[in-house]
């Protein structure tokens, strides 16, 4: 099931995406009653997807991201695979949705794309045992961990480098019925492939990451866990269109603009 968050005529709602580009009339949204973090019903009121503005699929209280979780990516930046997962935060103010612009930060001259599989938490959880990890996950979406690489290297702490406004595109929707263990991940810039990898290449699995994170903190419904990026990260420039495609989910596309 694909669950999208959208706005139409100033109203915000969730809906189940039905159909695809090959469907006559195109995909539609069946508006749901309530929200997807509890039992819900479909209203039967359907709107063409083309008539709405897709928003970030969730508004997380926090985004917990994992660095260097693909060995080849660690190597390409001159790092070793860490002994334990490297976790950092991206604030909720960094989150944008599909089609929203990425504003190039004024304090950086080297901004990179990082295509990632994002895990969306479905229920409040703490100290989750490995065998129950699937029970706390709502689903999965595409993410782009936009990074001011020069600032990351210069400041060592990653708060500004990875937490600036618009640095966390998410979308286009949450796919709830998906095996995330071996999915293709691709990033293109202006239609040219930059990154290509598979989630099976992760150093640590999603189960490992959720166990590790929830040993330390409570995750809330709508929180997001970024699982790391494959090799091939590279620069973005003003005017570029960057797209993250994940097998079984879809494509998240954003354009880079000058920060106003």
C-alpha positions in Angstrom: 0.0 0.0 0.0 1.3 3.4 -1.0 0.3 6.2 1.5 0.8 9.8 0.5 0.3 13.0 2.3 -1.0 15.8 0.1 -2.7 19.2 0.0 -5.6 20.4 -2.1 -7.5 23.6 -1.8 -5.6 24.5 1.4 -6.5 21.2 3.1 -4.0 18.5 4.1 -4.9 14.8 4.2 -3.5 11.3 3.7 -4.6 9.0 0.9 -3.9 5.6 -0.5 -2.4 5.8 -4.0 -4.1 3.6 -6.5 -2.9 2.8 -10.0 0.1 4.2 -11.8 1.0 6.0 -15.0 -0.3 3.1 -17.1 -3.7 3.2 -15.5 -6.4 4.9 -17.5 -6.8 8.4 -16.2 -3.6 8.0 -14.2 -3.1 7.2 -10.5 -5.7 8.4 -8.0 -5.8 9.1 -4.2 -8.4 7.4 -2.1 -8.6 9.8 0.9 -8.4 8.0 4.3 -10.2 8.9 7.4 -7.8 9.9 10.1 -4.1 9.2 9.8 -2.0 6.1 8.9 -0.5 5.6 12.4 -3.7 3.8 13.6 -6.4 1.8 12.1 -8.0 3.8 9.3 -10.7 3.5 6.7 -10.7 4.6 3.1 -13.3 7.2 2.4 -14.0 6.1 -1.1 -13.5 9.8 -2.1 -11.0 9.6 -4.9 -8.9 12.5 -6.4 -6.6 12.3 -9.4 -3.0 12.4 -8.2 -2.3 15.1 -10.8 -4.8 17.5 -9.1 -3.0 17.6 -5.7 0.4 18.7 -4.3 2.3 15.9 -2.8 3.8 16.9 0.6 6.5 15.1 2.6 4.9 11.8 3.4 5.3 12.4 7.1 6.3 15.2 9.4 8.9 13.6 11.7 9.6 14.7 15.2 13.2 13.7 14.3 15.2 12.2 11.5 17.9 9.8 12.7 20.5 9.2 10.0 23.2 6.6 9.8 26.6 7.4 8.2 29.0 5.1 6.4 26.6 2.2 6.2 27.8 1.2 2.7 31.5 0.1 2.6 32.2 1.6 -0.8 30.8 4.9 0.2 33.0 5.0 3.3 36.0 4.3 1.1 35.2 6.9 -1.5 35.4 9.6 1.2 38.6 8.2 2.7 36.9 6.7 5.8 36.9 3.2 7.3 33.7 1.3 8.0 33.0 2.2 11.7 32.9 -0.4 14.4 29.4 0.7 15.4 26.7 2.6 13.5 27.4 6.4 13.3 24.2 8.2 14.0 23.3 11.8 13.6 20.2 14.0 13.4 18.5 16.0 10.7 16.0 18.4 12.2 12.3 18.5 11.2 12.9 21.9 9.5 15.2 20.1 7.0 12.4 18.0 5.6 10.8 18.9 2.2 8.7 16.9 -0.1 8.7 15.8 -3.8 9.0 18.7 -6.1 10.1 21.1 -3.4 13.3 23.1 -4.1 16.6 22.3 -2.4 18.0 25.7 -1.4 21.8 25.8 -1.9 23.2 27.0 1.5 25.1 30.3 1.4 27.8 29.0 3.7 28.9 26.1 1.4 30.4 25.7 -2.0 30.3 21.9 -2.2 26.8 20.4 -1.7 26.4 16.6 -2.4 23.5 14.3 -3.1 23.1 11.1 -1.1 20.3 8.7 -2.2 19.0 6.6 0.7 16.2 4.3 1.8 14.2 5.8 4.6 12.4 3.8 7.2 9.2 5.4 8.6 8.3 4.5 12.2 4.7 3.6 12.8 4.4 3.4 16.5 6.1 4.7 19.6 8.9 2.3 20.5 11.9 2.0 22.8 14.4 -0.8 23.3 13.0 -2.8 20.4 14.1 -6.4 20.3 15.3 -7.6 16.9 12.4 -10.0 16.3 9.9 -7.1 16.8 11.5 -4.5 14.5 9.0 -5.1 11.7 6.2 -4.4 14.1 7.2 -0.8 14.7 7.8 0.1 11.0 5.0 1.7 9.0 6.9 1.5 5.7 9.6 2.9 3.5 10.2 5.9 1.3 13.0 7.6 -0.7 15.3 10.1 0.9 18.1 12.4 -0.2 20.6 13.2 2.6 21.8 16.5 1.1 25.2 17.3 2.6 27.4 20.4 2.6 30.5 18.3 2.2 33.0 21.1 2.7 31.3 22.2 5.9 31.2 18.5 7.1 34.9 18.2 6.6 35.7 21.6 8.1 33.5 21.6 11.2 33.7 17.8 12.0 30.3 18.0 13.8 27.7 17.4 11.2 24.8 19.6 12.5 25.1 22.4 10.0 26.5 20.3 7.1 23.5 17.9 7.1 20.8 19.8 9.0 20.3 23.0 7.0 16.9 23.9 5.7 15.8 21.8 2.7 18.5 19.2 3.3 16.2 16.2 3.8 13.9 15.6 0.8 11.5 12.7 1.5 8.8 11.0 -0.7 6.9 10.6 -2.9 4.9 8.3 -0.5 5.3 5.6 2.1 5.2 2.0 0.7 3.9 -0.3 3.5 4.2 -3.7 1.8 7.9 -4.1 0.9 10.8 -6.3 1.7 13.7 -3.8 2.1 16.5 -6.3 2.2 17.6 -6.2 -1.5 16.3 -3.1 -3.3 17.9 -1.1 -6.1 18.8 2.5 -5.3 19.7 5.0 -8.0 20.4 8.7 -8.0 20.4 10.8 -11.2 21.3 14.4 -11.7 19.9 16.0 -14.8 19.0 12.5 -16.1 22.6 11.2 -15.7 23.2 8.3 -13.3 25.4 9.1 -10.4 24.7 6.4 -7.8 23.6 2.8 -8.2 23.5 0.3 -5.4 21.4 -2.2 -3.5 20.2 -2.3 0.1 21.7 -5.7 0.4 25.1 -4.0 0.4 24.4 -2.3 3.7 27.0 -3.0 6.4 24.3 -3.2 9.0 20.7 -4.2 8.4 17.6 -2.2 9.2 17.0 -4.5 12.1 20.5 -3.8 13.4 19.9 0.0 13.1 16.5 0.1 14.8 17.8 -2.0 17.7 20.9 0.2 18.0 18.9 3.5 17.9 16.1 2.5 20.3 18.6 1.3 22.9 19.3 5.1 23.4 16.1 6.9 22.4 12.4 6.6 21.9 11.1 6.7 18.4 7.7 8.3 17.7 5.1 7.6 15.0 6.3 9.4 11.9 10.0 9.5 12.9 12.3 8.6 10.0 15.5 6.6 10.0 17.9 7.1 7.1 19.9 4.0 6.4 23.0 5.3 4.6 24.0 5.9 1.0 25.8 3.8 -1.7 28.9 5.0 -3.4 28.8 7.6 -6.1 28.0 10.7 -4.1 28.8 14.0 -5.9 28.2 17.7 -6.3 25.0 19.5 -7.0 24.8 23.0 -8.6 22.0 25.5 -8.7 19.7 24.5 -11.5 20.3 20.8 -11.2 17.4 18.3 -11.0 18.2 15.4 -8.7 16.1 12.3 -8.5 16.3 9.3 -6.1 14.6 6.1 -7.4 14.2 3.1 -5.1 12.9 -0.2 -6.5 9.3 -0.9 -5.3 8.7 2.6 -4.0 9.1 5.2 -6.8 11.0 8.4 -7.6 11.7 11.5 -5.5 12.6 14.5 -7.6 13.8 17.9 -6.5 15.5 20.9 -8.1 18.4 22.9 -6.7 17.8 26.7 -6.4 19.8 29.6 -5.1 19.0 30.3 -1.5 17.1 33.6 -1.3 
